[in-house]
Structure formats: C-alpha cells, structure tokens
C-alpha cells in the first residue's frame, strides 16, 4: 500500500473513534456524572 493511503485510513479511523467516544460520553451511561453549570448557578 502507498503511504498516503495508510495515513489517510489512520487519520479517518482516529476521527471516527474520537467521535464515537464523545457521543458515548455525552449520551451514554457516563453522562449521568456530568454537571450542568447553568443548573448549578440559577438565580
């Protein structure tokens, strides 16, 4: 394989993994531990 193809596949895989991890953190079970700063400082 050409180095450019390997590099582009690697960058694409990293982007997909980071996107999946952020979606899991935002909407999955770990989201229950997240705090909403706007709810913490209501007037």
URBEL-V375690 format. One record per backbone hydrogen bond with DSSP energy under -0.5 kcal/mol. NH is the residue of the N-H (numbers start at 0). CO is the residue of the C=O. Records with the same first field share a line. If there is no record, write none. Layout:
NH: CO, CO
This chain:
5: 1
6: 2
7: 3
8: 4
9: 5
10: 6
11: 7
12: 8
13: 9
14: 10
15: 11
16: 12
17: 13
18: 14
19: 15
20: 16
21: 17
22: 18
23: 19
24: 20
25: 21
26: 22
27: 23
30: 27
31: 28
32: 29
33: 30
36: 34
38: 35
39: 35
40: 36
41: 38
